[in-house]
Amino acid sequence: MEQQTPLLVVGLGNPGQKYEKTRHNVGFEVVDLLAQRWGIALREERRLKGQWGQGQGPAGQPLALLKPTTYMNRSGAAVRAVLDWYKWPAQSVLAVYDDMDLPLGRLRLRLSGSAGGHNGMRSLISCLGTQDFPRLRLGIDSPKCPRVTDADTVSYVLGRFTAAEQGIVTEILARAADAVECALQQGVPKAMNRYNQQITTHP
């Protein structure tokens, strides 16, 4: 079956200054970087439940960017609103989000998969009615303590990167944007082969 080229790149995160630059918001940061690269202005669009912009991707193809303003746990409502409005299939979505199961510096691009315990992806899968859409996960590492509680996890993902991590974060965000561009120009499978084995270990 021929792969659908993504039409909508959605970054997952939480809206508001309180959550800016937190680990849970790396998806937002990748979308901001893509908007800057492609000259796409993001604006609040209430009917689409997010900050939204349309323009041209790296190969000149029509493309849309979305940062849901629904908060992480209801991200799927924003994506569903876009797909319903434009009559796009679920497979046209490329979701970008954080993953505690991957070390900082690692990317993982996939054509489909489960939510893996991520509340934003759980919402997307529920609202789209399928898990068969591509996604790009950015490793943020996990809390370093013997017994990790739910409170530890929440505090960790809503915390900010350390000064020592910032150099790696800057580089991994750029590499994530490169991976999205590669997926759009050459297809998701080729981007998977190129970027899934790379790891950034130093700034």
N, C-alpha and C positions, 0 to 999 in steps of 0.2 A: 504494500500500500504506500502511495506517495505521501511524504511527510508534508503537513501543513506548515507553511512559513508563518512564524508568529506575526500577528498584527498588533498585539497589545502587550507591552512590557509593564508588568505591575510589580512595584516594590512594596513589600510588607513592612509595616511599622506602626507607631502610634503618633497621632498628631499633637502639635503643641510644643512650645519651647522646653517644657519640663522633660521631654523625651528626646530632644535633639542630641545626636552624637552618642546615644546609648548603644549597647551591643545589639539590642533587639531591633534597632532602626537601620541596620546596614543596608537593607533593601531599599529604603528611602534614599539613602546616600548614593547608591548606584543609579537610581532613576534621575536624581539631581545631576549627576555627572553626565549621563547620557543626554539629558535635556541641554546641558551646556555644550556638549560636543556637537549636537545636531541642530542647535539653534531653535529649540522648541520651548516656547513659553508655557509654563504651568500656571493654571488659574483654578480657583475654587469653582466647582461645578456641582451645585446641590443635587440636581436630578441624577447625577452619576455618583454621588456620595464620595467625592474625592477631589484632589487636585489633579487636573487633567490637561493634556496638551496633545495636539496632532501636528505632524510635519512629515519630513522625509528621513528615512534611515540612511545608513552608510552607503547603500547601493542606489539611493534615490527612490526607494520604495515607500509607499504610504505607511505610516506607522503612528501608533498612539502610545502615550505614557500615562501611567496612573499611580497616584499615591492615595490609597483610601483614607478617608477621614472618619471612618467608623470605629476606630480603635481595632487593635489586632484581632481580637476574638470574633469580630464581625466583618472581617475583610471580604469575605465571599459575597456579601450583599452588594458591595460596590462593583466588584467584577461582574456579578450577575446583571446589575443594572446596565453596564456598558454592553455586554453581550446581547442583552434583550433589545437595547436601543438600536444597535448596529446590525443585528441579526448575524453575529459572528459565532462560529462554533467554539466549543471549549478548547479544542486543540490549537486555536489561534492565540491562546494565552501563554506567555512566558513569565512565570513567577520568580521573583528574586527575594531571598530571605536568609535569615541567620540560622545556624545549626550548631548546637552545643556538642554534637557527637563528632564533629570534625575539628581538628586542631586549627588554631589561628594560622592563617597563611595558606590554607587548602581550600580549593573550590571543588564542587561536584555538580556537574550538569547531567540531568537525566531526562528521558522522554516521558516518564511516568513514575508512579510510586505512591506509597502511603504517606500519611501526614507525619509519621515518625514522632508523634508526641508534640508537634508544633501546632499551637492553637490557631494561628492564622491559616496554615495549610488545611487544618481540619475544617475550618469554616469554608475555604475555597472548595474543597472536595464535596462538602455537603451541599453547598449552593449550586455547584455546577453539575452535580449528579454523576461525576466520574473522577477518577484519579489519572486519567490518560491525557495529560497535558504536560508540556516541558516545564522544568523548574531548575533554577540555579541556586545552590546552597553555598553560603559563605561560612566557613568555620569560624567560630568565636571561642572555641575551647570550652571548658567546663569549670565549675567552682573547685578549688583545691582545698578540700577539707575531707576528713575521714568518712563522715556520715552526712550526706547532702540531703537536707530536708526541702520540702516545697518552698518554704520561705527563703532558704538559701538560693534556690534556683531563680525565684522572682527577683530577689535583690541583685543577683548576678546579671541577669539579662537586662535589667533596667538600670544597671550601672554603666559607667563610662570606661573606656579603655584607659589603661595606665599610660603614663608618659613613655615608658619603655616599649609599649606596644604600638604607639602611634605611627612609627615609621613603617611597620609591617602593614598596618591598617590602610595607610595611604596607598601603598603599593598594591595591596590586594583589591582595593576598590577599583583602581585603574585596570587591573587584570580582569576583574569581573566585567567591567564595561567592554574590554577587548573581547572577552568570551561571548558576550551578547552580540557584538558586531559580527564576529565570526559565524555565529549561529544564523544570523540573518543573511549573511552573504554566501555562506558555503553549506548551510544546513546544520541542524543540531548534532547529528552523529559525528561530523567532522570536527565540530567544536569540542565535543566530548573527548575525542581522541587527542586533541591538541592540548586541552587545558586541565583535564581531570588528574593527570599524573604530576603536574607541576606543584611545587610548594615554595612559598616565600618564607624564609627563616630569618631574614635580617632586612633592615631598611635600606 
